[in-house]
Structures are given as C-alpha cells and as structure tokens.
Amino acid sequence: MNDLLFDVPWWLPTLLALIGIAMFINGNKSQIIKIRNAGAGLILLAIAWALLSYFVDTDKEKVERGTRQFVQEVVDGNWPKFQSTLTPTAIVTSSGHTHVTGADLITLFAKTSAETIKLKSARVQNLIVEQTGPLISARCDISSTQDAVAPMEISSWQFDWEQTTAGWKVRQIHLVALNGVPSDQLHEVLPRPR
C-alpha cells in the first residue's frame, strides 16, 4: 500500500488525469455539472498523487539511493562514511561462507581491496530493490574499472539493509557473481577471516 501511495508508476496518475480531462470536456460540452466537476476532481487527485509520490521518499527509494552512494564511497575512498553505512555486526558473504565480520574489518577489507586492484570507477547497474518485512535487499551489477587487474569487471552483489535508530544501514554484503562466474565457484579463492 505504501508503494502505491508514495512510489506510484508515472503512468497511473497520468491515466487518471487523462480520464479526468475526458470527463471534464464531456461534462462541459453536455452541460452536466456533476460530470465536469468529477473530471476536475480526478485531475486534481492525479496531480496531488503525482506530487506526493515525487516529494516523499519511501524506504525502498532511500535504500536505492543509499546503495549507489555506498558503492561511490568505495570509489572515492570515503572510508569513514563507508563504515558509518554498515551496522557494527555487518558481514560479507558468498555462497553461504562468511568472509569478513564487523564494520571495521569490512572497511579495512574494502580499502585494501580497492587499493590492491587500483580501483578507478564503479557504476551500479540493474538495481532491483525488494522489501521483505523489516529488511530491504538491493541486488545489482557493478561495472568497475581498475588498473591492477582486468581493465573492466562486472560483479553481481546483494546488499541487505536494515532499519536502525540512525537510519538504513547495510547488515550483509553478499557477492553473487564475478564476471559471470557464480560465487559458489569463487569462494575458494576469496580471502578467509584470520
């Protein structure tokens, strides 16, 4: 219900406005005041609905924006902001194996990894955000360029976000695939916690 009210597809208020315009014109032509007023009411309702959807951010929209910012923080090397986006007990996993636990170790791991591959840029693509109860999962592909390994890589990730008193935070980062290779075939080469 929240999505329908605050994250409405653009075509829904547009369709409602077109119906309202048709009713307004027909009511005006035929001099039927009730139809004309109902049409005007539908037009106003469509405008109000579109404005409400535009100006109010849903939790899913906050997570979508947060996911893009989270990836950009790695590229920019903004490690304090990166770490503040994680829950203190966040984990990094792939194919059921936990590789890194805790916001401080994840930040160190991400910083070391970005420096090792000499990360130049990263762009979030194909972002899909789904809410299941109090958790929101953001699945995406990240296209990255770097100097130390293949010039361009595409990796698939899932970021699980949870609502905290400080806002939405990442509680789990899951590597799904790297250059089309599923994570269950990669887990043997990824670093293990020490």
Sequence and secondary structure as in RCSB ss.txt:
>XXXX:A:sequence
MNDLLFDVPWWLPTLLALIGIAMFINGNKSQIIKIRNAGAGLILLAIAWALLSYFVDTDKEKVERGTRQFVQEVV
DGNWPKFQSTLTPTAIVTSSGHTHVTGADLITLFAKTSAETIKLKSARVQNLIVEQTGPLISARCDISSTQDAVA
PMEISSWQFDWEQTTAGWKVRQIHLVALNGVPSDQLHEVLPRPR
>XXXX:A:secstr
 HHHHHS  THHHHHHHHHHHHHHHHHHHTT HHHHHHHHHHHHHHHHHHHHHHHS  HHHHHHHHHHHHHHHHH
HT HHHHHHTEEEEEEEEETTEEEEESHHHHHHHHHHHHHHHTEEEEEEEEEEEEEETTEEEEEEEEEEEESSS 
SEEEEEEEEEEEEETTEEEEEEEEEEEETTEEGGGTTTTS    
